[in-house]
């Protein structure tokens, strides 16, 4: 038997072929239940819908400029798509997050989100009323499904939908709805905080506006009080100055005028005695007659001064332009004077007003007496940082000559010929300077420049000296008058 070949014999049965693999075995989708694959497909579709819902919510989260409404609209749309819902209702319970807006949002399958309850059909209004009342139910027989909106563990409202699914929503669907509801709760809470911040901001703005209005009113009242104080100060100054003017007028009338009159009478007696001496005293007689005439003129000037001093100062004279107008008025009898003011008039200390006015008066007197002028123009110009006063005339003066005369007067200690030096000293005490120019009128222009604001020195001036009743006040040194010598060149 060892030499015979080994192989199948007719008596052996045939072997069966191995089984061929089918598609169901390869994919693993094979079950005794025919609905297994359909369930898998439906679950996958639900998962894809949930992913799309989360994606729409993520896009809505970055739309912060639109406020919470944009996110809430994305939430109700995502719920409507996920559950194929006919109606979706998102609402806060009454008393929860009172500052949040909107309080509810309803979406129809074919419409847009609305927040007007009057536009809803009765079934939806009933569901909305149930959510507002705080009823916590998840499903019912009418096809509504609801999940609560929670914030820090407490319910603040609900997200409800009337789904259009063939079967009831699964637990995964409810999980998606809870995620969406909580996102809406956080957004509404943020909305309330934002509204509270806006309300606080408006309240703060309102308080700030009221404070600003009160500050403006206080500033106006302060300005009014300052003006009243200035008027009272000027009235007090005028009262004191008027009293001093009347006292000086009485002194001139009772003493100086009487002495001058007596001198004139004695000159008349001397003239009669000289006339009796004959031709030898003719020259002396002429001199005495001239002296008598000068005495008569002096009496007339004294009477005018007494009359002027007896008149009370006008209540309207309170600013430098008005003081200059008053000075010009006194010179209009022998000189045509114009006063021009440029710029916004600024209040100056009383001493500064009067010192500048007296300096202009000195300049006008020199113009009328020594320059043989017929016309003068006083120009007052207010600049932000400087006060300029120009006194121009049409006389025969020369700027170079006036500058030389001023240099001489600075060193003159005799008390005479100090008109220009007195003008300069007044301006220097105010921190200013003086200059001489050729005027367009043909004569001389005296320029006074004083920096603003004016810082008066500690030494009391004319007006402040009158007002100062303290025993320690330092009196202002007397200044010789500018027009005490008819031969002065100014």
C-alpha angles and dihedrals in degrees: 000000000000091000097056121096120250117234143114120310131208090254095062117094117237119260119242121243117255115258117268116234115244131205094257090056092049095049094040090228098132128116142151087249117074093212097063097098094043089053090050092051092047091049090050091050090051090050092050090049090050090051090049090049092052090047092053090048091051090053091049092051092066093051092087095146090069093057124225096316093076091055093045091052090052089049095054091044091051091049092048091051095044095050098029083236125187092204132018121191124191114180144154121236117249111274095020120117093348093189097052120109133234099032093199141001127200127193128194121204093247100027144065128264112280132192098188113101092201090068094059127095118244097260091053092046089053091051090048090051090051091052091049090049089057099243108168109208127137105201140358139180095272094070097257119138122190136184124187125248107229132194120186090344098308126103115244100172143322143262110220132180135180097221127210098205122132090234134027116283114271125232090262089057091052090050090055090049092050091051090051092045092051091049088054091048092053091047092050091048089052088049091054091049090049092049090049089051091049090050091050090048092051091047091049090048090050091050090047091050090049090049090049091049091049090048091052091047090048090049090051091048090047090052090049091050090049091051091048090048090050091050091049091048091050091047090051090048092050091049092053093042091048091051090050092047091052091048092051090047091053091048092050092047097045100040120010097039092048091051092050091048090050090050090053091050091050090049089053090052090048091049090054092049091048091050089057091056091066132219094339092072097044094112093049089048091056091049092050090049090052091049090050090051091050090049090052090051090049090053090051091050090048091052090052091048091048091051092048092047091048092058114089116239115258117261090226094063103097109117134058094253090054092047090051090048088053091049091049090050091059091054099044092092091073103011133045104231128185124190118204124185124198129186131013113322111241126201114250131190112275093246091052093051092051095042092054091044091051091048090053090047090054090050093049091048091052089047093053096040107038109016095056088226125163099190135039134178122205110199118192114191124184115204125177093256105017143044116214125194119184124188109192128177141179095233133119099263124128125218093217092051092049091051090052092047090051091054090052093047092053090066097037111111098175094091093239132105094022102130097117092038090054091051091050094047092054091051094045091053087059091051094255138117140227131225138175124225138168109267125225088234088066101257133072131310116208110204121203117187121186123179119235132262094040115224107200118212121248092254111100116248131212099282097033088049090056092048097044109093096173114117091224095060113125110231119230112250113251117254120213113244119261097225101052096111124049092211096059113128111217 
